[in-house]
Amino acid sequence: MGGPAGARRERRVIDLGFRVVDARTEAHTAAPSLAFRLAIKASEPVHAILLRAQVQIEPRRRGHTASEQERLADVFGESERWRDTLHPLIWARASVSVPAFEEGVEIDLPVACTYDFEVAAAKYLDALEGGEAPLLFLFSGTVFAKAANGFRVEQIGWDKEAAYRLPVAVWREAMDAHFPGCAWIRVRRESLDALQRFRARNGMTDWDEAIEALIGRAEAAAR
């Protein structure tokens, strides 16, 4: 015997699958940026997705040379402690609007890349000599699909994720496009003002010359 006419039908849930296909440097951007190519599959047609992603670096998923371990000491501590300190690093948060598709679609997810060495993820990537950086994309957001009387709205399940191994050369290409042959550090305004006065007093033409002169004086005094 069937249920009452007003009985609630079982609610369908769209099953989504995500895969990171590749990554490339974004050209003509105001700041360093990468475009990650996402392949998305769905169990039924999708009207739109407001997609968000948190990108983590998973350092346990690669080996590190002795020189990399030395450069990463102020991120994870001495290598003898890495069994306890080598935790994932949050690198970036990104979002993109995904247009309508039937079964699957590929779309670029733009990710801005900071070169601020106060950020542990940037310091980690800069310390790598080559190879790949293991990433994990954690997805969230809202899915819109057609329903009998309009649209229905669903939230992306918390378990949706995708791993990707980013070639370090791609990250360096993005950095070099904006900071060729350079690095970036943050200093207090008072320190920058003092360095500017030192440079002006000594008739120096650029910041590198002033810093090299100060390093030379400090090394000479230490001898």
HUKABEL-V31976 format. One record per helix or strand of 3 or more residues. SS is the DSSP state (a for helix, b for strand). FROM is the first residue (numbers start at 1). TO is the last residue. If there is no record, write none. Layout:
SS|FROM|TO, SS|FROM|TO
This chain:
b|16|25, b|33|42, b|48|57, a|59|61, a|66|71, a|73|76, a|79|85, b|89|98, b|104|112, a|120|127, b|132|147, b|150|155, b|161|167, a|168|178, a|189|201, a|207|222
